[in-house]
Amino acid sequence: MPPGEELDGQPIGEFLAQLSARLPAPGAGATAALEAALSASLVGMVGRFTTDEQHAGLIREITAAADAQRDACLEAAAADEAAFSAVAAAMKLPRDTAEEQGSRRRALGAAQQEAAQPPRRVIESAVELVSLAERLLPIANRNLISDVAAITAAARAAASTARLAVETNLPGIEDDAARGELGAVVAVVDDLARRADAVEASVRATLRR
């Protein structure tokens, strides 16, 4: 079964029950991925209700991109669960001797580097989703204009949560290049939040007219 497909068919109540249980996964990383998937789904919904023929080509492009991001985010959610389980397993390795401590540290660092990848992909998806919302805003069905703000609100929440998931893993990663690359990814979240706020402000101004 492709990554994310099982999660795609899982009832939301079942996921929430697992999230609230005393289980190593799912956790914040999977939550961020689902927040981004919700954002992508809202893009698709607004796009499919925007039927102005003048913008049909652009709408098709936007909805196709949103559908791809939704699938990518579900895959990231599934990958996050697997990666976090690997971190939990590495943390249980023995550390009674100096040799065991070194082995555990290396295994944990490798697992944390891998665990940082799904939330990293969520941040990248969130950036793309805010861009899609910005493109959709001027042409969206006016009856759904508030949903455009909801797109960016969900993307902002996803990126903020994913940033924390990345930063949680950064201290244990020994590869300096990987740490630098991940640091550059999380650095975009503040700008993403500003852009999301700008979309929301524009939508709220439109609603007040």
Biotite code that builds the C-alpha atoms (Angstrom):
import biotite.structure as struc

atoms = struc.array([
    struc.Atom([0.000, 0.000, 0.000], chain_id="A", res_id=1, res_name="MET", atom_name="CA", element="C"),
    struc.Atom([1.487, 3.404, -0.992], chain_id="A", res_id=2, res_name="PRO", atom_name="CA", element="C"),
    struc.Atom([2.509, 5.703, 1.878], chain_id="A", res_id=3, res_name="PRO", atom_name="CA", element="C"),
    struc.Atom([-0.409, 7.787, 3.055], chain_id="A", res_id=4, res_name="GLY", atom_name="CA", element="C"),
    struc.Atom([-3.096, 5.618, 1.436], chain_id="A", res_id=5, res_name="GLU", atom_name="CA", element="C"),
    struc.Atom([-3.932, 3.839, 4.683], chain_id="A", res_id=6, res_name="GLU", atom_name="CA", element="C"),
    struc.Atom([-4.152, 7.178, 6.492], chain_id="A", res_id=7, res_name="LEU", atom_name="CA", element="C"),
    struc.Atom([-6.331, 8.561, 3.689], chain_id="A", res_id=8, res_name="ASP", atom_name="CA", element="C"),
    struc.Atom([-8.915, 5.863, 4.385], chain_id="A", res_id=9, res_name="GLY", atom_name="CA", element="C"),
    struc.Atom([-8.736, 6.123, 8.173], chain_id="A", res_id=10, res_name="GLN", atom_name="CA", element="C"),
    struc.Atom([-11.775, 7.643, 9.911], chain_id="A", res_id=11, res_name="PRO", atom_name="CA", element="C"),
    struc.Atom([-10.934, 10.997, 11.479], chain_id="A", res_id=12, res_name="ILE", atom_name="CA", element="C"),
    struc.Atom([-12.240, 9.797, 14.824], chain_id="A", res_id=13, res_name="GLY", atom_name="CA", element="C"),
    struc.Atom([-9.831, 6.872, 14.783], chain_id="A", res_id=14, res_name="GLU", atom_name="CA", element="C"),
    struc.Atom([-6.894, 9.149, 14.050], chain_id="A", res_id=15, res_name="PHE", atom_name="CA", element="C"),
    struc.Atom([-7.906, 11.528, 16.849], chain_id="A", res_id=16, res_name="LEU", atom_name="CA", element="C"),
    struc.Atom([-8.237, 8.640, 19.269], chain_id="A", res_id=17, res_name="ALA", atom_name="CA", element="C"),
    struc.Atom([-4.730, 7.472, 18.392], chain_id="A", res_id=18, res_name="GLN", atom_name="CA", element="C"),
    struc.Atom([-3.420, 11.024, 18.681], chain_id="A", res_id=19, res_name="LEU", atom_name="CA", element="C"),
    struc.Atom([-4.821, 11.426, 22.188], chain_id="A", res_id=20, res_name="SER", atom_name="CA", element="C"),
    struc.Atom([-3.630, 8.000, 23.370], chain_id="A", res_id=21, res_name="ALA", atom_name="CA", element="C"),
    struc.Atom([-0.382, 7.224, 25.143], chain_id="A", res_id=22, res_name="ARG", atom_name="CA", element="C"),
    struc.Atom([1.333, 6.147, 21.936], chain_id="A", res_id=23, res_name="LEU", atom_name="CA", element="C"),
    struc.Atom([4.631, 7.318, 20.394], chain_id="A", res_id=24, res_name="PRO", atom_name="CA", element="C"),
    struc.Atom([2.871, 8.149, 17.133], chain_id="A", res_id=25, res_name="ALA", atom_name="CA", element="C"),
    struc.Atom([0.977, 9.891, 15.667], chain_id="A", res_id=26, res_name="PRO", atom_name="CA", element="C"),
    struc.Atom([2.117, 13.155, 17.179], chain_id="A", res_id=27, res_name="GLY", atom_name="CA", element="C"),
    struc.Atom([2.749, 16.777, 16.286], chain_id="A", res_id=28, res_name="ALA", atom_name="CA", element="C"),
    struc.Atom([4.458, 15.960, 12.993], chain_id="A", res_id=29, res_name="GLY", atom_name="CA", element="C"),
    struc.Atom([1.511, 13.980, 11.669], chain_id="A", res_id=30, res_name="ALA", atom_name="CA", element="C"),
    struc.Atom([-0.825, 16.694, 12.975], chain_id="A", res_id=31, res_name="THR", atom_name="CA", element="C"),
    struc.Atom([1.084, 19.322, 10.992], chain_id="A", res_id=32, res_name="ALA", atom_name="CA", element="C"),
    struc.Atom([0.832, 17.185, 7.869], chain_id="A", res_id=33, res_name="ALA", atom_name="CA", element="C"),
    struc.Atom([-2.912, 16.823, 8.276], chain_id="A", res_id=34, res_name="LEU", atom_name="CA", element="C"),
    struc.Atom([-3.292, 20.569, 8.851], chain_id="A", res_id=35, res_name="GLU", atom_name="CA", element="C"),
    struc.Atom([-1.533, 21.109, 5.531], chain_id="A", res_id=36, res_name="ALA", atom_name="CA", element="C"),
    struc.Atom([-3.724, 18.455, 3.879], chain_id="A", res_id=37, res_name="ALA", atom_name="CA", element="C"),
    struc.Atom([-6.786, 20.337, 5.128], chain_id="A", res_id=38, res_name="LEU", atom_name="CA", element="C"),
    struc.Atom([-5.395, 23.517, 3.591], chain_id="A", res_id=39, res_name="SER", atom_name="CA", element="C"),
    struc.Atom([-4.853, 21.731, 0.279], chain_id="A", res_id=40, res_name="ALA", atom_name="CA", element="C"),
    struc.Atom([-8.370, 20.311, 0.341], chain_id="A", res_id=41, res_name="SER", atom_name="CA", element="C"),
    struc.Atom([-9.799, 23.788, 0.881], chain_id="A", res_id=42, res_name="LEU", atom_name="CA", element="C"),
    struc.Atom([-7.873, 25.046, -2.146], chain_id="A", res_id=43, res_name="VAL", atom_name="CA", element="C"),
    struc.Atom([-9.423, 22.268, -4.203], chain_id="A", res_id=44, res_name="GLY", atom_name="CA", element="C"),
    struc.Atom([-12.907, 23.013, -2.902], chain_id="A", res_id=45, res_name="MET", atom_name="CA", element="C"),
    struc.Atom([-12.723, 26.761, -3.579], chain_id="A", res_id=46, res_name="VAL", atom_name="CA", element="C"),
    struc.Atom([-11.228, 26.101, -6.992], chain_id="A", res_id=47, res_name="GLY", atom_name="CA", element="C"),
    struc.Atom([-13.976, 23.684, -8.000], chain_id="A", res_id=48, res_name="ARG", atom_name="CA", element="C"),
    struc.Atom([-16.659, 26.167, -6.969], chain_id="A", res_id=49, res_name="PHE", atom_name="CA", element="C"),
    struc.Atom([-14.975, 28.917, -9.000], chain_id="A", res_id=50, res_name="THR", atom_name="CA", element="C"),
    struc.Atom([-16.550, 28.450, -12.415], chain_id="A", res_id=51, res_name="THR", atom_name="CA", element="C"),
    struc.Atom([-15.695, 31.681, -14.232], chain_id="A", res_id=52, res_name="ASP", atom_name="CA", element="C"),
    struc.Atom([-14.693, 30.469, -17.698], chain_id="A", res_id=53, res_name="GLU", atom_name="CA", element="C"),
    struc.Atom([-12.214, 33.337, -18.038], chain_id="A", res_id=54, res_name="GLN", atom_name="CA", element="C"),
    struc.Atom([-10.041, 31.747, -15.357], chain_id="A", res_id=55, res_name="HIS", atom_name="CA", element="C"),
    struc.Atom([-10.743, 28.087, -16.115], chain_id="A", res_id=56, res_name="ALA", atom_name="CA", element="C"),
    struc.Atom([-7.169, 27.278, -17.118], chain_id="A", res_id=57, res_name="GLY", atom_name="CA", element="C"),
    struc.Atom([-5.677, 28.851, -14.013], chain_id="A", res_id=58, res_name="LEU", atom_name="CA", element="C"),
    struc.Atom([-8.230, 27.155, -11.786], chain_id="A", res_id=59, res_name="ILE", atom_name="CA", element="C"),
    struc.Atom([-7.385, 23.760, -13.287], chain_id="A", res_id=60, res_name="ARG", atom_name="CA", element="C"),
    struc.Atom([-3.705, 24.435, -12.598], chain_id="A", res_id=61, res_name="GLU", atom_name="CA", element="C"),
    struc.Atom([-4.382, 25.503, -9.017], chain_id="A", res_id=62, res_name="ILE", atom_name="CA", element="C"),
    struc.Atom([-6.667, 22.581, -8.186], chain_id="A", res_id=63, res_name="THR", atom_name="CA", element="C"),
    struc.Atom([-4.263, 20.051, -9.706], chain_id="A", res_id=64, res_name="ALA", atom_name="CA", element="C"),
    struc.Atom([-1.415, 21.496, -7.634], chain_id="A", res_id=65, res_name="ALA", atom_name="CA", element="C"),
    struc.Atom([-3.587, 21.424, -4.505], chain_id="A", res_id=66, res_name="ALA", atom_name="CA", element="C"),
    struc.Atom([-4.551, 17.795, -5.075], chain_id="A", res_id=67, res_name="ASP", atom_name="CA", element="C"),
    struc.Atom([-0.876, 16.878, -5.444], chain_id="A", res_id=68, res_name="ALA", atom_name="CA", element="C"),
    struc.Atom([-0.023, 18.699, -2.227], chain_id="A", res_id=69, res_name="GLN", atom_name="CA", element="C"),
    struc.Atom([-2.831, 16.949, -0.379], chain_id="A", res_id=70, res_name="ARG", atom_name="CA", element="C"),
    struc.Atom([-1.440, 13.559, -1.400], chain_id="A", res_id=71, res_name="ASP", atom_name="CA", element="C"),
    struc.Atom([2.092, 14.652, -0.465], chain_id="A", res_id=72, res_name="ALA", atom_name="CA", element="C"),
    struc.Atom([0.932, 15.776, 2.971], chain_id="A", res_id=73, res_name="CYS", atom_name="CA", element="C"),
    struc.Atom([-0.834, 12.488, 3.667], chain_id="A", res_id=74, res_name="LEU", atom_name="CA", element="C"),
    struc.Atom([2.361, 10.691, 2.700], chain_id="A", res_id=75, res_name="GLU", atom_name="CA", element="C"),
    struc.Atom([4.300, 12.979, 5.040], chain_id="A", res_id=76, res_name="ALA", atom_name="CA", element="C"),
    struc.Atom([1.899, 12.170, 7.877], chain_id="A", res_id=77, res_name="ALA", atom_name="CA", element="C"),
    struc.Atom([2.427, 8.436, 7.389], chain_id="A", res_id=78, res_name="ALA", atom_name="CA", element="C"),
    struc.Atom([6.195, 8.911, 7.056], chain_id="A", res_id=79, res_name="ALA", atom_name="CA", element="C"),
    struc.Atom([6.281, 10.974, 10.246], chain_id="A", res_id=80, res_name="ASP", atom_name="CA", element="C"),
    struc.Atom([4.658, 8.181, 12.230], chain_id="A", res_id=81, res_name="GLU", atom_name="CA", element="C"),
    struc.Atom([7.225, 5.668, 10.962], chain_id="A", res_id=82, res_name="ALA", atom_name="CA", element="C"),
    struc.Atom([10.161, 8.038, 11.519], chain_id="A", res_id=83, res_name="ALA", atom_name="CA", element="C"),
    struc.Atom([9.144, 8.897, 15.066], chain_id="A", res_id=84, res_name="PHE", atom_name="CA", element="C"),
    struc.Atom([8.832, 5.217, 15.879], chain_id="A", res_id=85, res_name="SER", atom_name="CA", element="C"),
    struc.Atom([12.436, 4.802, 14.703], chain_id="A", res_id=86, res_name="ALA", atom_name="CA", element="C"),
    struc.Atom([13.537, 7.624, 17.032], chain_id="A", res_id=87, res_name="VAL", atom_name="CA", element="C"),
    struc.Atom([11.730, 5.976, 19.934], chain_id="A", res_id=88, res_name="ALA", atom_name="CA", element="C"),
    struc.Atom([13.473, 2.682, 19.150], chain_id="A", res_id=89, res_name="ALA", atom_name="CA", element="C"),
    struc.Atom([16.896, 4.382, 19.011], chain_id="A", res_id=90, res_name="ALA", atom_name="CA", element="C"),
    struc.Atom([16.285, 6.012, 22.383], chain_id="A", res_id=91, res_name="MET", atom_name="CA", element="C"),
    struc.Atom([15.825, 2.557, 23.922], chain_id="A", res_id=92, res_name="LYS", atom_name="CA", element="C"),
    struc.Atom([19.235, 1.315, 22.789], chain_id="A", res_id=93, res_name="LEU", atom_name="CA", element="C"),
    struc.Atom([21.615, 0.362, 25.617], chain_id="A", res_id=94, res_name="PRO", atom_name="CA", element="C"),
    struc.Atom([24.063, 2.963, 26.897], chain_id="A", res_id=95, res_name="ARG", atom_name="CA", element="C"),
    struc.Atom([25.868, 1.256, 29.741], chain_id="A", res_id=96, res_name="ASP", atom_name="CA", element="C"),
    struc.Atom([29.321, 1.493, 28.149], chain_id="A", res_id=97, res_name="THR", atom_name="CA", element="C"),
    struc.Atom([31.115, 4.225, 26.238], chain_id="A", res_id=98, res_name="ALA", atom_name="CA", element="C"),
    struc.Atom([30.875, 2.122, 23.089], chain_id="A", res_id=99, res_name="GLU", atom_name="CA", element="C"),
    struc.Atom([27.143, 1.637, 23.541], chain_id="A", res_id=100, res_name="GLU", atom_name="CA", element="C"),
    struc.Atom([26.690, 5.340, 24.214], chain_id="A", res_id=101, res_name="GLN", atom_name="CA", element="C"),
    struc.Atom([28.499, 6.237, 20.996], chain_id="A", res_id=102, res_name="GLY", atom_name="CA", element="C"),
    struc.Atom([26.486, 3.717, 19.003], chain_id="A", res_id=103, res_name="SER", atom_name="CA", element="C"),
    struc.Atom([23.241, 4.952, 20.498], chain_id="A", res_id=104, res_name="ARG", atom_name="CA", element="C"),
    struc.Atom([24.147, 8.586, 19.813], chain_id="A", res_id=105, res_name="ARG", atom_name="CA", element="C"),
    struc.Atom([24.889, 7.864, 16.157], chain_id="A", res_id=106, res_name="ARG", atom_name="CA", element="C"),
    struc.Atom([21.731, 5.796, 15.715], chain_id="A", res_id=107, res_name="ALA", atom_name="CA", element="C"),
    struc.Atom([19.622, 8.440, 17.407], chain_id="A", res_id=108, res_name="LEU", atom_name="CA", element="C"),
    struc.Atom([21.174, 11.222, 15.330], chain_id="A", res_id=109, res_name="GLY", atom_name="CA", element="C"),
    struc.Atom([20.474, 9.328, 12.104], chain_id="A", res_id=110, res_name="ALA", atom_name="CA", element="C"),
    struc.Atom([16.903, 8.619, 13.209], chain_id="A", res_id=111, res_name="ALA", atom_name="CA", element="C"),
    struc.Atom([16.339, 12.263, 14.137], chain_id="A", res_id=112, res_name="GLN", atom_name="CA", element="C"),
    struc.Atom([17.717, 13.420, 10.809], chain_id="A", res_id=113, res_name="GLN", atom_name="CA", element="C"),
    struc.Atom([15.218, 11.143, 9.089], chain_id="A", res_id=114, res_name="GLU", atom_name="CA", element="C"),
    struc.Atom([12.433, 12.244, 11.441], chain_id="A", res_id=115, res_name="ALA", atom_name="CA", element="C"),
    struc.Atom([13.019, 15.884, 10.449], chain_id="A", res_id=116, res_name="ALA", atom_name="CA", element="C"),
    struc.Atom([12.260, 15.142, 6.801], chain_id="A", res_id=117, res_name="GLN", atom_name="CA", element="C"),
    struc.Atom([8.447, 14.738, 6.928], chain_id="A", res_id=118, res_name="PRO", atom_name="CA", element="C"),
    struc.Atom([7.874, 18.050, 8.766], chain_id="A", res_id=119, res_name="PRO", atom_name="CA", element="C"),
    struc.Atom([10.367, 19.658, 6.421], chain_id="A", res_id=120, res_name="ARG", atom_name="CA", element="C"),
    struc.Atom([8.201, 18.508, 3.506], chain_id="A", res_id=121, res_name="ARG", atom_name="CA", element="C"),
    struc.Atom([5.138, 19.881, 5.298], chain_id="A", res_id=122, res_name="VAL", atom_name="CA", element="C"),
    struc.Atom([6.756, 23.316, 5.503], chain_id="A", res_id=123, res_name="ILE", atom_name="CA", element="C"),
    struc.Atom([7.539, 23.172, 1.800], chain_id="A", res_id=124, res_name="GLU", atom_name="CA", element="C"),
    struc.Atom([3.926, 22.177, 1.078], chain_id="A", res_id=125, res_name="SER", atom_name="CA", element="C"),
    struc.Atom([2.625, 24.986, 3.288], chain_id="A", res_id=126, res_name="ALA", atom_name="CA", element="C"),
    struc.Atom([4.682, 27.525, 1.333], chain_id="A", res_id=127, res_name="VAL", atom_name="CA", element="C"),
    struc.Atom([3.175, 26.232, -1.906], chain_id="A", res_id=128, res_name="GLU", atom_name="CA", element="C"),
    struc.Atom([-0.352, 26.297, -0.445], chain_id="A", res_id=129, res_name="LEU", atom_name="CA", element="C"),
    struc.Atom([-0.040, 29.932, 0.616], chain_id="A", res_id=130, res_name="VAL", atom_name="CA", element="C"),
    struc.Atom([1.127, 30.719, -2.916], chain_id="A", res_id=131, res_name="SER", atom_name="CA", element="C"),
    struc.Atom([-1.920, 28.920, -4.333], chain_id="A", res_id=132, res_name="LEU", atom_name="CA", element="C"),
    struc.Atom([-4.195, 30.897, -2.007], chain_id="A", res_id=133, res_name="ALA", atom_name="CA", element="C"),
    struc.Atom([-2.586, 34.158, -3.137], chain_id="A", res_id=134, res_name="GLU", atom_name="CA", element="C"),
    struc.Atom([-3.258, 33.214, -6.762], chain_id="A", res_id=135, res_name="ARG", atom_name="CA", element="C"),
    struc.Atom([-6.801, 32.115, -5.959], chain_id="A", res_id=136, res_name="LEU", atom_name="CA", element="C"),
    struc.Atom([-7.788, 35.170, -3.931], chain_id="A", res_id=137, res_name="LEU", atom_name="CA", element="C"),
    struc.Atom([-8.448, 37.608, -6.817], chain_id="A", res_id=138, res_name="PRO", atom_name="CA", element="C"),
    struc.Atom([-10.514, 35.139, -8.838], chain_id="A", res_id=139, res_name="ILE", atom_name="CA", element="C"),
    struc.Atom([-12.224, 32.946, -6.223], chain_id="A", res_id=140, res_name="ALA", atom_name="CA", element="C"),
    struc.Atom([-15.976, 32.562, -6.035], chain_id="A", res_id=141, res_name="ASN", atom_name="CA", element="C"),
    struc.Atom([-16.974, 35.492, -3.806], chain_id="A", res_id=142, res_name="ARG", atom_name="CA", element="C"),
    struc.Atom([-19.288, 33.243, -1.791], chain_id="A", res_id=143, res_name="ASN", atom_name="CA", element="C"),
    struc.Atom([-16.231, 31.292, -0.653], chain_id="A", res_id=144, res_name="LEU", atom_name="CA", element="C"),
    struc.Atom([-13.843, 34.158, -0.053], chain_id="A", res_id=145, res_name="ILE", atom_name="CA", element="C"),
    struc.Atom([-13.607, 33.393, 3.672], chain_id="A", res_id=146, res_name="SER", atom_name="CA", element="C"),
    struc.Atom([-12.411, 29.897, 2.787], chain_id="A", res_id=147, res_name="ASP", atom_name="CA", element="C"),
    struc.Atom([-9.390, 31.422, 1.056], chain_id="A", res_id=148, res_name="VAL", atom_name="CA", element="C"),
    struc.Atom([-8.370, 32.887, 4.409], chain_id="A", res_id=149, res_name="ALA", atom_name="CA", element="C"),
    struc.Atom([-9.007, 29.481, 5.980], chain_id="A", res_id=150, res_name="ALA", atom_name="CA", element="C"),
    struc.Atom([-6.542, 27.998, 3.463], chain_id="A", res_id=151, res_name="ILE", atom_name="CA", element="C"),
    struc.Atom([-3.745, 30.220, 4.672], chain_id="A", res_id=152, res_name="THR", atom_name="CA", element="C"),
    struc.Atom([-4.724, 29.855, 8.337], chain_id="A", res_id=153, res_name="ALA", atom_name="CA", element="C"),
    struc.Atom([-4.414, 26.067, 8.046], chain_id="A", res_id=154, res_name="ALA", atom_name="CA", element="C"),
    struc.Atom([-1.158, 26.349, 6.099], chain_id="A", res_id=155, res_name="ALA", atom_name="CA", element="C"),
    struc.Atom([0.274, 28.729, 8.710], chain_id="A", res_id=156, res_name="ARG", atom_name="CA", element="C"),
    struc.Atom([-0.693, 26.354, 11.529], chain_id="A", res_id=157, res_name="ALA", atom_name="CA", element="C"),
    struc.Atom([0.852, 23.446, 9.642], chain_id="A", res_id=158, res_name="ALA", atom_name="CA", element="C"),
    struc.Atom([4.110, 25.284, 9.050], chain_id="A", res_id=159, res_name="ALA", atom_name="CA", element="C"),
    struc.Atom([4.373, 26.514, 12.647], chain_id="A", res_id=160, res_name="SER", atom_name="CA", element="C"),
    struc.Atom([3.779, 23.019, 14.024], chain_id="A", res_id=161, res_name="THR", atom_name="CA", element="C"),
    struc.Atom([6.144, 21.443, 11.503], chain_id="A", res_id=162, res_name="ALA", atom_name="CA", element="C"),
    struc.Atom([8.860, 23.960, 12.388], chain_id="A", res_id=163, res_name="ARG", atom_name="CA", element="C"),
    struc.Atom([8.673, 22.815, 16.005], chain_id="A", res_id=164, res_name="LEU", atom_name="CA", element="C"),
    struc.Atom([8.896, 19.191, 14.873], chain_id="A", res_id=165, res_name="ALA", atom_name="CA", element="C"),
    struc.Atom([12.040, 19.955, 12.858], chain_id="A", res_id=166, res_name="VAL", atom_name="CA", element="C"),
    struc.Atom([13.634, 22.005, 15.618], chain_id="A", res_id=167, res_name="GLU", atom_name="CA", element="C"),
    struc.Atom([12.964, 19.246, 18.154], chain_id="A", res_id=168, res_name="THR", atom_name="CA", element="C"),
    struc.Atom([15.195, 16.950, 16.116], chain_id="A", res_id=169, res_name="ASN", atom_name="CA", element="C"),
    struc.Atom([17.939, 19.436, 15.223], chain_id="A", res_id=170, res_name="LEU", atom_name="CA", element="C"),
    struc.Atom([20.076, 19.124, 18.415], chain_id="A", res_id=171, res_name="PRO", atom_name="CA", element="C"),
    struc.Atom([20.667, 15.410, 17.875], chain_id="A", res_id=172, res_name="GLY", atom_name="CA", element="C"),
    struc.Atom([21.683, 15.667, 14.203], chain_id="A", res_id=173, res_name="ILE", atom_name="CA", element="C"),
    struc.Atom([25.453, 15.418, 13.854], chain_id="A", res_id=174, res_name="GLU", atom_name="CA", element="C"),
    struc.Atom([25.649, 16.186, 10.114], chain_id="A", res_id=175, res_name="ASP", atom_name="CA", element="C"),
    struc.Atom([26.406, 19.918, 9.929], chain_id="A", res_id=176, res_name="ASP", atom_name="CA", element="C"),
    struc.Atom([25.269, 20.183, 6.300], chain_id="A", res_id=177, res_name="ALA", atom_name="CA", element="C"),
    struc.Atom([21.941, 18.561, 7.127], chain_id="A", res_id=178, res_name="ALA", atom_name="CA", element="C"),
    struc.Atom([21.482, 20.851, 10.128], chain_id="A", res_id=179, res_name="ARG", atom_name="CA", element="C"),
    struc.Atom([22.182, 23.902, 7.977], chain_id="A", res_id=180, res_name="GLY", atom_name="CA", element="C"),
    struc.Atom([19.772, 22.773, 5.289], chain_id="A", res_id=181, res_name="GLU", atom_name="CA", element="C"),
    struc.Atom([17.010, 22.141, 7.802], chain_id="A", res_id=182, res_name="LEU", atom_name="CA", element="C"),
    struc.Atom([17.698, 25.480, 9.464], chain_id="A", res_id=183, res_name="GLY", atom_name="CA", element="C"),
    struc.Atom([17.194, 27.218, 6.118], chain_id="A", res_id=184, res_name="ALA", atom_name="CA", element="C"),
    struc.Atom([13.860, 25.463, 5.649], chain_id="A", res_id=185, res_name="VAL", atom_name="CA", element="C"),
    struc.Atom([12.445, 26.496, 9.034], chain_id="A", res_id=186, res_name="VAL", atom_name="CA", element="C"),
    struc.Atom([13.637, 30.071, 8.459], chain_id="A", res_id=187, res_name="ALA", atom_name="CA", element="C"),
    struc.Atom([10.924, 30.602, 5.828], chain_id="A", res_id=188, res_name="VAL", atom_name="CA", element="C"),
    struc.Atom([8.074, 30.047, 8.286], chain_id="A", res_id=189, res_name="VAL", atom_name="CA", element="C"),
    struc.Atom([7.996, 33.616, 9.607], chain_id="A", res_id=190, res_name="ASP", atom_name="CA", element="C"),
    struc.Atom([7.654, 34.977, 6.069], chain_id="A", res_id=191, res_name="ASP", atom_name="CA", element="C"),
    struc.Atom([4.959, 32.396, 5.334], chain_id="A", res_id=192, res_name="LEU", atom_name="CA", element="C"),
    struc.Atom([3.051, 33.581, 8.414], chain_id="A", res_id=193, res_name="ALA", atom_name="CA", element="C"),
    struc.Atom([3.246, 37.204, 7.238], chain_id="A", res_id=194, res_name="ARG", atom_name="CA", element="C"),
    struc.Atom([1.892, 36.244, 3.821], chain_id="A", res_id=195, res_name="ARG", atom_name="CA", element="C"),
    struc.Atom([-0.907, 34.229, 5.420], chain_id="A", res_id=196, res_name="ALA", atom_name="CA", element="C"),
    struc.Atom([-1.816, 37.189, 7.606], chain_id="A", res_id=197, res_name="ASP", atom_name="CA", element="C"),
    struc.Atom([-1.901, 39.439, 4.528], chain_id="A", res_id=198, res_name="ALA", atom_name="CA", element="C"),
    struc.Atom([-4.347, 37.113, 2.772], chain_id="A", res_id=199, res_name="VAL", atom_name="CA", element="C"),
    struc.Atom([-6.561, 37.004, 5.858], chain_id="A", res_id=200, res_name="GLU", atom_name="CA", element="C"),
    struc.Atom([-6.472, 40.795, 6.181], chain_id="A", res_id=201, res_name="ALA", atom_name="CA", element="C"),
    struc.Atom([-7.456, 41.165, 2.530], chain_id="A", res_id=202, res_name="SER", atom_name="CA", element="C"),
    struc.Atom([-10.318, 38.704, 2.933], chain_id="A", res_id=203, res_name="VAL", atom_name="CA", element="C"),
    struc.Atom([-11.625, 40.400, 6.074], chain_id="A", res_id=204, res_name="ARG", atom_name="CA", element="C"),
    struc.Atom([-11.479, 43.790, 4.352], chain_id="A", res_id=205, res_name="ALA", atom_name="CA", element="C"),
    struc.Atom([-13.511, 42.358, 1.471], chain_id="A", res_id=206, res_name="THR", atom_name="CA", element="C"),
    struc.Atom([-16.095, 40.916, 3.863], chain_id="A", res_id=207, res_name="LEU", atom_name="CA", element="C"),
    struc.Atom([-16.566, 44.334, 5.510], chain_id="A", res_id=208, res_name="ARG", atom_name="CA", element="C"),
    struc.Atom([-17.413, 46.073, 2.235], chain_id="A", res_id=209, res_name="ARG", atom_name="CA", element="C"),
])
